[in-house]
Amino acid sequence: MAFGGAIVRRFLARGMILLILSSVLIVAMLTPLEPIDILYFTLSSELNVAPEVLLMVSDILLLLAGFFIAASLRTFLSVGKLMSHKLAETSSFLASMNREVNWRGVPSLAAAALIIAFWHVPATLDAALLNYQLHWVMHVSIFFAGVLVYVGFTRLTLGLRLLTYLLGCKGMLILGAYLLVSPVAVYGSYPYPEQLEAGTAMIAMCLASDATIIPLWVRRYFSKH
């Protein structure tokens, strides 16, 4: 019984931490106040950071917010099913639906990739930056993409999650390289020098991820073979 209580407390603590993290990101980026805009204005003006770089950071934070909120809800559901037969049935039903519909996580991960790609089409992104309502829809969509990423990850092993993350980074690497080699400004809302800075930041982030994740993935792969 004491062991069961320790498990419940551990799950509750994990769920609360994830919920707090996601809530902070949601308040900062999805409310009308958007406190993060103040931080971005300070960074862009005082530290001369390109707004295009900050937009990329926004996308990553929104994905994390969606990922964290989905993870926290699943954690609370895991605790609830230990206490309630009804919640246990609900949890089992949702898990079975995910297994039936979300084959190996491909549908949800593909949908998340399409959402992210759509909002990075130059014409779409420029329109979103010029219209507040469309900009908010973009934020909510990318947040939802983070939820889809988590749902997809529940169908993958840790090794495949790391591999999927590395493949996703390659999309950012390709876009960053394109921004660097393009002779003209790709996004009309940003001047060419900011485009070069954003492309450099994307490539640097991808390389940093590779340097961190690839050794871990290789180690896990060979430890099982």
VEXVO-549906 format. One record per residue: residue number from 1; residue in three letters; x, y, z of N, C-alpha, C in turn. Coordinates in steps of 0.1 Angstrom, whole numbers, plus 2048, in hexadecimal, padded with zeros to 3 digits. Layout:
N
     i    aa   npx   npy   npz   capx   capy   capz   cpx   cpy   cpz
   NUM   ALA     X     Y     Z      X      Y      Z     X     Y     Z
...
// end
This chain:
225
     i    aa   npx   npy   npz   capx   capy   capz   cpx   cpy   cpz
     1   MET   808   7F4   800    800    800    800   809   80D   800
     2   ALA   813   80C   808    81D    817    809   823   819   7FB
     3   PHE   827   80E   7F5    82D    80F    7E8   824   815   7DE
     4   GLY   817   811   7DE    80D    817    7D5   80B   826   7D8
     5   GLY   80C   82A   7E4    80B    838    7E7   817   840   7E2
     6   ALA   822   83A   7E2    82F    841    7DD   82D   842   7CE
     7   ILE   828   839   7C7    826    83A    7B9   81C   845   7B5
     8   VAL   811   846   7BD    807    850    7BB   80E   85E   7BD
     9   ARG   815   85F   7C8    81C    86C    7CB   826   870   7C0
    10   ARG   82D   866   7BB    837    869    7B0   830   86E   7A3
    11   PHE   825   867   7A0    81D    86B    794   817   878   795
    12   LEU   812   87B   7A1    80B    888    7A4   816   893   7A3
    13   ALA   822   891   7A9    82C    89B    7A8   831   89E   79A
    14   ARG   832   893   792    836    894    784   82B   89C   77C
    15   GLY   81F   898   77E    814    89F    777   813   8AD   77B
    16   MET   815   8B1   787    814    8BF    78B   820   8C7   785
    17   ILE   82C   8C1   785    837    8C8    77F   834   8CB   770
    18   LEU   830   8C1   769    82D    8C2    75B   821   8CC   758
    19   LEU   817   8CC   761    80C    8D5    760   810   8E3   762
    20   ILE   819   8E5   76C    81E    8F3    76F   826   8F8   763
    21   LEU   82F   8F0   75E    837    8F4    753   82F   8F8   747
    22   SER   825   8EF   743    81C    8F2    738   814   8FE   73A
    23   SER   80F   900   747    807    90C    74A   80F   919   749
    24   VAL   81B   919   74D    823    925    74C   825   928   73D
    25   LEU   828   91E   735    82A    921    726   81D   925   720
    26   ILE   811   920   724    805    923    71E   801   932   722
    27   VAL   803   936   72E    800    943    733   809   94D   72C
    28   ALA   816   949   72A    820    952    724   81D   954   715
    29   MET   817   94A   70E    817    94B    6FF   809   94A   6F9
    30   LEU   7FF   946   701    7F2    944    6FB   7E7   94D   701
    31   THR   7EB   956   70A    7E1    95F    710   7E2   96C   709
    32   PRO   7D8   975   709    7D9    982    703   7E4   98A   708
    33   LEU   7E9   989   714    7F4    991    71A   801   98D   713
    34   GLU   803   97F   711    80F    97A    70B   81C   981   711
    35   PRO   81E   97E   71E    82A    984    725   837   981   71E
    36   ILE   837   976   716    844    973    70F   847   97D   705
    37   ASP   83D   985   700    840    98F    6F6   849   99A   6FC
    38   ILE   847   99D   709    84F    9A7    710   85E   9A2   710
    39   LEU   85F   995   713    86D    990    713   873   990   705
    40   TYR   86B   98D   6FB    870    98D    6EE   874   99B   6E9
    41   PHE   86C   9A5   6ED    86F    9B3    6EA   87C   9B7   6F0
    42   THR   87E   9B3   6FD    88B    9B6    704   897   9B0   6FD
    43   LEU   895   9A3   6FA    8A1    99C    6F4   8A4   9A2   6E6
    44   SER   89A   9A5   6DE    89C    9AA    6D0   8A1   9B8   6D0
    45   SER   89E   9C0   6DA    8A2    9CE    6DA   8AF   9D0   6E2
    46   GLU   8B0   9C9   6EE    8BC    9CB    6F6   8C7   9C2   6F2
    47   LEU   8C4   9B6   6EF    8CF    9AC    6EC   8D0   9AA   6DD
    48   ASN   8C8   9B1   6D5    8C9    9B0    6C6   8C7   9A2   6C1
    49   VAL   8BD   99B   6C7    8BA    98D    6C2   8AF   98E   6B7
    50   ALA   8B1   988   6AC    8A8    989    6A1   89A   983   6A5
    51   PRO   88F   98B   6A2    882    986    6A5   87F   978   69F
    52   GLU   885   975   693    883    969    68C   888   95D   695
    53   VAL   893   960   69C    898    956    6A5   88F   954   6B1
    54   LEU   889   95F   6B6    880    95E    6C1   873   956   6BD
    55   LEU   86F   958   6B0    863    951    6AB   866   942   6AB
    56   MET   872   93E   6A8    876    930    6A8   875   92A   6B6
    57   VAL   87A   932   6C0    879    92E    6CE   86B   92D   6D3
    58   SER   862   936   6CE    854    935    6D1   84E   928   6CD
    59   ASP   851   924   6C1    84C    917    6BC   850   90B   6C5
    60   ILE   85D   90B   6C9    862    901    6D1   85B   901   6DF
    61   LEU   859   90D   6E4    852    90E    6F1   844   909   6F1
    62   LEU   83D   90D   6E6    82F    908    6E4   82E   8F9   6E2
    63   LEU   837   8F3   6DB    838    8E5    6DA   83A   8DE   6E7
    64   LEU   843   8E4   6EF    845    8DF    6FD   839   8E0   706
    65   ALA   832   8EB   704    826    8EE    70C   81B   8E3   709
    66   GLY   819   8E0   6FC    810    8D6    6F9   814   8C8   6FD
    67   PHE   821   8C5   6FC    827    8B9    700   825   8B7   70F
    68   PHE   828   8C1   717    827    8C1    726   819   8BF   72B
    69   ILE   80F   8C6   724    802    8C5    729   7FC   8B8   726
    70   ALA   800   8B2   71B    7FB    8A4    718   801   89A   721
    71   ALA   80E   89C   725    815    893    72E   80F   894   73C
    72   SER   80B   8A0   740    806    8A2    74D   7F8   89C   74E
    73   LEU   7F0   89D   744    7E2    897    744   7E3   888   744
    74   ARG   7ED   882   73D    7EE    874    73D   7F3   86F   74B
    75   THR   7FC   877   751    801    873    75F   7F5   873   769
    76   PHE   7ED   87E   768    7E2    87F    772   7D8   873   76F
    77   LEU   7D6   870   762    7CD    865    75F   7D2   858   764
    78   SER   7E0   856   764    7E6    84A    769   7E4   849   778
    79   VAL   7E4   854   77F    7E1    854    78E   7D3   851   790
    80   GLY   7CA   858   788    7BC    856    78A   7B7   848   788
    81   LYS   7BD   840   77F    7B9    833    77C   7BC   829   787
    82   LEU   7C6   82E   790    7C9    826    79C   7BE   828   7A7
    83   MET   7B7   832   7A6    7AD    836    7B0   79E   834   7AC
    84   SER   79C   833   79F    78E    833    79A   78D   829   78E
    85   HIS   783   820   790    781    816    785   77D   81D   778
    86   LYS   775   827   779    770    82E    76D   77C   835   766
    87   LEU   785   83B   76D    791    841    767   79A   836   761
    88   ALA   79A   82B   767    7A2    820    762   79D   81B   754
    89   GLU   78F   81B   754    789    817    747   78B   821   73C
    90   THR   78A   82E   740    78D    839    737   79B   839   732
    91   SER   7A5   837   73B    7B3    836    737   7B5   82A   72D
    92   SER   7AF   81F   730    7B1    813    728   7AB   816   71A
    93   PHE   79F   81C   71A    799    81F    70D   7A1   829   704
    94   LEU   7A7   833   70B    7AF    83D    703   7BC   836   6FE
    95   ALA   7C2   82E   706    7CE    826    702   7CB   81D   6F6
    96   SER   7BF   816   6F7    7BC    80D    6EC   7B9   815   6DF
    97   MET   7B2   821   6E0    7B0    829    6D5   7BD   82E   6CE
    98   ASN   7C6   832   6D7    7D3    836    6D2   7DA   82B   6CA
    99   ARG   7D9   81F   6CF    7E0    814    6C9   7D9   811   6BB
   100   GLU   7CC   812   6BB    7C4    80F    6AE   7C6   819   6A4
   101   VAL   7C6   826   6A8    7C6    831    69E   7D4   836   69B
   102   ASN   7DC   836   6A5    7E9    83D    6A4   7F4   832   6A2
   103   TRP   7F5   82C   696    7FE    821    694   80C   826   695
   104   ARG   813   820   69F    821    824    6A2   823   833   6A4
   105   GLY   819   83A   6A6    81A    849    6A8   81B   851   69C
   106   VAL   81B   84A   690    81D    851    683   812   85B   680
   107   PRO   805   858   682    7FB    862    67E   7FC   86F   686
   108   SER   7FE   86E   693    7FF    87A    69C   80C   882   699
   109   LEU   817   87B   697    823    882    695   823   888   687
   110   ALA   81D   881   67D    81C    887    670   813   894   670
   111   ALA   808   893   678    7FF    89F    679   807   8AA   67F
   112   ALA   80F   8A8   68A    816    8B2    690   820   8B8   687
   113   ALA   827   8B0   67F    831    8B5    675   82A   8BE   66B
   114   LEU   81E   8BA   666    817    8C2    65C   813   8CF   662
   115   ILE   80E   8D0   66E    80A    8DC    675   816   8E6   675
   116   ILE   821   8E1   67A    82E    8E9    67B   832   8EE   66E
   117   ALA   832   8E5   664    836    8E9    656   82D   8F3   650
   118   PHE   820   8F2   653    816    8FB    64D   819   909   652
   119   TRP   81C   90B   65F    81E    918    664   82B   91E   661
   120   HIS   834   916   65B    841    91B    657   842   91E   648
   121   VAL   837   91B   640    837    920    632   837   92F   632
   122   PRO   840   935   62A    842    944    62B   835   94C   62A
   123   ALA   82C   949   621    820    951    61F   817   94F   62C
   124   THR   816   943   631    80E    941    63D   814   948   649
   125   LEU   821   947   64C    827    94D    657   826   95C   656
   126   ASP   828   962   64B    827    970    649   819   975   64C
   127   ALA   80F   96E   648    801    971    64A   7FE   971   659
   128   ALA   803   966   660    801    965    66E   808   970   676
   129   LEU   813   975   672    81A    97F    679   813   98D   677
   130   LEU   80B   98E   66D    804    99B    66A   7F5   99B   670
   131   ASN   7F1   990   675    7E3    98F    679   7E3   988   687
   132   TYR   7DE   990   691    7DE    98A    69F   7D6   97D   6A1
   133   GLN   7CA   97D   69B    7C2    971    69C   7C9   965   696
   134   LEU   7CE   967   68A    7D5    95C    683   7E2   958   68B
   135   HIS   7E8   962   691    7F4    95F    699   7F1   956   6A5
   136   TRP   7E5   959   6AB    7E1    952    6B7   7DD   943   6B2
   137   VAL   7D7   942   6A7    7D3    935    6A2   7E0   92D   69F
   138   MET   7EB   933   69A    7F7    92D    698   7FD   927   6A5
   139   HIS   7FD   930   6B0    802    92C    6BD   7FA   91F   6C2
   140   VAL   7ED   920   6C1    7E5    915    6C6   7E7   908   6BE
   141   SER   7E9   90A   6B1    7EB    8FE    6A8   7F9   8F7   6AC
   142   ILE   803   8FF   6AE    810    8FA    6B1   810   8F3   6BF
   143   PHE   808   8FA   6C8    806    8F4    6D6   7FF   8E6   6D4
   144   PHE   7F5   8E5   6CC    7EE    8D8    6C9   7F8   8CE   6C2
   145   ALA   801   8D3   6BA    80B    8CA    6B4   814   8C4   6BF
   146   GLY   817   8CB   6C9    81E    8C6    6D5   817   8BB   6DB
   147   VAL   809   8BC   6DD    801    8B1    6E2   802   8A5   6D9
   148   LEU   801   8A7   6CC    802    89C    6C3   80F   895   6C3
   149   VAL   81A   89D   6C5    827    897    6C7   828   88D   6D3
   150   TYR   822   892   6DE    822    889    6EA   81A   87D   6E7
   151   VAL   80E   87E   6E1    806    873    6DE   80D   869   6D5
   152   GLY   815   86E   6CC    81D    865    6C3   828   85E   6CB
   153   PHE   82E   866   6D4    839    860    6DB   835   855   6E5
   154   THR   828   855   6E9    823    84A    6F1   823   83D   6EA
   155   ARG   824   83D   6DD    824    831    6D5   832   82C   6D1
   156   LEU   83C   834   6D6    84A    831    6D2   852   82D   6DE
   157   THR   85C   825   6DC    866    823    6E6   86F   82F   6E8
   158   LEU   877   82F   6F3    87F    83B    6F5   889   83D   6E9
   159   GLY   88F   832   6E4    898    833    6D9   892   839   6CD
   160   LEU   886   835   6CA    87F    83B    6BE   87B   849   6C1
   161   ARG   878   84D   6CD    875    85B    6D0   881   863   6CD
   162   LEU   88D   85F   6D2    899    866    6CF   89C   867   6C0
   163   LEU   899   85C   6B9    89C    85D    6AA   892   866   6A4
   164   THR   885   866   6A8    87B    86F    6A2   87F   87E   6A5
   165   TYR   884   880   6B1    888    88E    6B4   893   892   6AB
   166   LEU   89D   889   6A9    8A8    88D    6A0   8A3   88F   692
   167   LEU   89A   887   68D    895    88A    67F   88D   897   67F
   168   GLY   886   89A   689    87F    8A7    689   889   8B3   689
   169   CYS   894   8B1   690    89E    8BC    690   8A4   8BE   682
   170   LYS   8A4   8B3   67A    8AA    8B4    66D   8A1   8BE   664
   171   GLY   894   8BE   667    88B    8C7    660   88F   8D6   663
   172   MET   892   8D8   670    897    8E5    674   8A4   8E9   66D
   173   LEU   8AD   8DF   66C    8BA    8E0    666   8B9   8E4   658
   174   ILE   8B0   8DD   651    8AE    8E0    642   8A9   8EE   640
   175   LEU   89F   8F2   649    899    900    648   8A4   90A   64B
   176   GLY   8AC   908   655    8B7    911    659   8C1   913   64E
   177   ALA   8C5   907   648    8CE    908    63D   8C8   910   631
   178   TYR   8BC   90E   62E    8B5    915    623   8B5   924   626
   179   LEU   8B2   928   632    8B2    936    636   8C0   93C   634
   180   LEU   8CA   934   636    8D8    939    635   8DC   93B   626
   181   VAL   8D8   931   61E    8DD    932    610   8D4   93A   607
   182   SER   8C8   93D   60B    8BF    944    603   8C4   952   600
   183   PRO   8C4   957   5F4    8CA    964    5F1   8C0   96F   5F4
   184   VAL   8B3   96C   5F7    8A9    976    5FA   8A2   972   607
   185   ALA   89B   97C   60D    894    979    619   888   970   616
   186   VAL   887   965   61D    87D    95B    61B   870   95F   621
   187   TYR   871   965   62D    865    96A    634   864   979   633
   188   GLY   85A   97E   62D    859    98C    62A   858   995   637
   189   SER   854   98F   642    853    996    64F   861   999   655
   190   TYR   86B   992   650    878    994    657   883   998   64C
   191   PRO   88C   9A1   650    896    9A5    646   8A1   99A   645
   192   TYR   8A8   99B   63A    8B2    990    637   8BC   98E   642
   193   PRO   8C2   998   649    8CC    995    654   8C6   98C   65F
   194   GLU   8B9   98F   662    8B3    987    66D   8B1   979   668
   195   GLN   8AE   977   65B    8AD    969    656   8BA   962   657
   196   LEU   8C5   968   655    8D2    961    656   8D4   95D   665
   197   GLU   8D0   966   66E    8D2    963    67C   8C9   957   680
   198   ALA   8BD   957   67B    8B4    94C    67E   8B9   93F   679
   199   GLY   8BE   93F   66C    8C3    933    666   8CF   92E   66E
   200   THR   8D8   937   673    8E3    932    67A   8DF   92C   688
   201   ALA   8D5   932   68E    8D0    92D    69B   8C9   920   699
   202   MET   8C2   91D   68E    8BC    910    68C   8C6   905   68A
   203   ILE   8D0   908   682    8DB    8FE    680   8E2   8FC   68D
   204   ALA   8E5   906   695    8EC    904    6A2   8E4   8FC   6AC
   205   MET   8D7   8FE   6AC    8CE    8F6    6B5   8CE   8E8   6B1
   206   CYS   8CD   8E6   6A4    8CC    8D8    69F   8D9   8D0   6A2
   207   LEU   8E5   8D7   6A0    8F2    8D1    6A3   8F3   8CE   6B1
   208   ALA   8EF   8D7   6BA    8EF    8D5    6C8   8E7   8C9   6CC
   209   SER   8DB   8C8   6C6    8D2    8BC    6C9   8D9   8AF   6C5
   210   ASP   8DF   8AF   6B9    8E6    8A3    6B4   8F1   89F   6BE
   211   ALA   8F9   8A9   6C2    904    8A6    6CB   8FF   8A0   6D8
   212   THR   8F3   8A4   6DC    8EE    89F    6E9   8E6   891   6E7
   213   ILE   8DE   890   6DD    8D5    885    6DB   8DB   879   6D4
   214   ILE   8E4   87B   6CA    8E9    870    6C2   8F2   867   6CB
   215   PRO   8FB   86C   6D3    902    862    6DC   8F9   85A   6E5
   216   LEU   8EE   860   6EA    8E5    859    6F3   8DE   84E   6EB
   217   TRP   8D9   852   6DF    8D2    848    6D6   8DB   83D   6D2
   218   VAL   8E8   840   6CE    8F1    835    6CA   8F4   82C   6D6
   219   ARG   8F6   832   6E2    8F8    82A    6EE   8ED   820   6F0
   220   ARG   8E0   825   6F0    8D5    81D    6F2   8D3   812   6E7
   221   TYR   8D6   816   6DB    8D5    80C    6D0   8DE   800   6D2
   222   PHE   8EB   803   6D4    8F5    7F8    6D5   8F4   7F1   6E2
   223   SER   8EE   7F7   6ED    8EC    7F0    6F9   8E2   7E5   6F8
   224   LYS   8D9   7E6   6EE    8CF    7DC    6EB   8D2   7D2   6E1
   225   HIS   8DE   7D3   6DA    8E2    7CA    6CF   8EF   7C4   6D2
// end
